[in-house]
């Protein structure tokens, strides 16, 4: 592995009335597996269909219906595990989690309780160049999503939409290794990035493809270190679980609010109740989900309709061999191969398609210059217009062609920006555009000398002043550039102006 | 000549192929017999029009020379099987009026082979019972009566309707399901053959689930040969059931030579119960003698964990059932209780399930929920699973030691009268399964064969237990027993 050397970030510290506090965060991320069919039925997972259009007999739990595992979903879970450098369990078991709810037609959710398909792994959460948190992942298991109950459409009736029922989810459970609101958001961002690289989850948070349950507790400085030494959760504070977060911004805000809420309770001499809470983005606060805590007994037991899931090491090996380069590796490689900064490498690797775009541009060219153009000009423009790299009106070949013209001295940096605008709005071949529109930079010393001589001859007073005070020669450079329509090579102009004015280098 | 409804599958097959009679004629005879037998309460849904249409289609196939063995054979289907467009209620009020828009794999295979559906057969509610008395349709009366006694007897359960219908010649054969003995015990009580195949031999898809790890569909027939023919039709892997096995299905009928010379038949001492009726003891001895006379070697064996099987079964089966039956919630199909203004979701569940489930089903759902609950799981469910492993190992060790099949009584008694057992003591009813549940826990194939009559003139059955996937050899052992026992017992018609 090419993990870059890094330091641990310092935990977020909250100054309270009774001293400093720290926050401890663990997360359960539900990632929808990018599969066209559900986990145990052949029904479609297409988003946005009409109510109950993606429902099979199995999803509706008709009598006598049986689940059959979707091999593709298993493969994605294995990919996710491998992407998190986790242990893949060749034998895993599906259990039933029993509870009644109208959007759970079977009366149980099929999940993996005791024997998940993926064991311990990790996520390296980048906080700043050279600073990253290694968050341990406890497990990944597969499970069915539930449907949707709608209670507010009619005063007397409830409605149920089973389209999501049975959709395959991976639940990725972290250890309580996250130490601040920003880290919490970055953890989800990094996890999403890895899953998207792998293609195991599309990461679309608006459509609910990635949701996080965030467990937050607070403790005094030193407590967390004691917990890491002993593994004793007793030294940590009582945690609250904030359910169903689907935005990094809200996660950060919710954790921050929740930490402050708990600290306030504790400093007031109160006690934090272990409970499930919901974040209200409008009010910027969390609130308790249930007035009285219902004690759920899910009566887990192995699902007798499904045999234990046994996979072969050879299959896992084949999946591993097919994995794409992952963000951390790619970042390290871009730094080594193209000489880009860690910061730029991080930006370029945020998205696999963006990194691919960059590499196509940088291939055989100046990597740093390519990074500047890709990040500052292209990404900047894409962001401004709300476009993804896949929607870019300019191809990597076009941008590369433009950089070639720049490198050859055919165009100046200033002209390059004009050319960029043309390529962005009109398209076309950069070299052809430059030729057809006469944008080629003038490097012919004779032509420039003539322009310099003319400008000096037309402005004798200024020429005298500049001879006495060489810093004024810039004015002549500007005039010559103007006279040549901006196409003259600026370095050449500068040198010839100085020569024309008789200024020593 | 035999009345057409009294034919065996093999006789019907051969006669149909010869053109001695048509599928329509057999079907007509069965429909007439069924209509005359309402007193038995065996059929809970009759489908005569469908049957005649299927018979005509079968006749056309026979004429065209495209005739699988089951083609034109009229059968009855246990109400537990989902049958497309035909009511399937699992004999429960909670599925009142439920007509599945799909066909179970087992019945689909029968219809694909040209079999004719006469209707749906009574059973214990959700297959939970050993006497057919828990049915929402009311109990089935056995076609058998004790000599000189007109009290109605149980046909056994849960496949009581199937057993009664086959025994009374209302159909040529019937499907059953067996979770703890529900094919074998009623077969023994009514003098027919009942085969529970190896777990995974037949698809469970479309069969209303009772206890998924134990349920298995199987044939209930008049002869061992018929069981072989029908099993052939319904067996085989099904991509829709992950627990169905990718094991080739051999030609079961071809295995029926009746020659059991050199077969080692184990007789487990643990099946000799205190207080077992002498007639059962005598029947077992007779079975040993019949197989020994046919050239088999009888060996005493031990299955030491047998006594723990019944308690383990009555933990595992209810545990799975409590979860399997959670889907009957009044939300999507079946019975929904009438609600009052202000009632909420929980009221919907509680009222629908309270009204829809009978007492025995409620009892088992509660037992199941209890044994899976936090704090009790290890003591009950987990322990029962360990017992299950030990029971499976008992059988493996016996088979590894060279035993080919195991002979036991099928039931601890002959059929009892309706209302006679279990009224205020459910465990007394559960004891009916004492010889059969071990087989389900171990996933083995087993067959009940009529082997004699008791003094009151009621049939008694012996059970042969086979090796996993060894139905062919098991059927042949049963064939030898059947040959020695003589003509199948027939009840005198009182209905």
Interface residues (C-beta under 8 A of the other chain):
Chain A: X57 X60 X61 X62 X63 X64 X65 X66 X67 X68 X69 X96 X98 X100 X101 X102 X105 X106 X107 X108 X156 X158 X160 X297 X299 X300 X301 X303 X304 X305 X306 X307
Chain B: X81 X82 X88 X90 X95 X98 X100 X101 X102 X104 X204 X205 X206 X207 X208 X209 X211 X212 X213 X239 X240 X241 X242 X243 X319 X320 X322 X323 X325 X326 X327 X329 X331 X332 X333 X341 X345 X346 X349 X369 X372 X373 X374 X377 X381
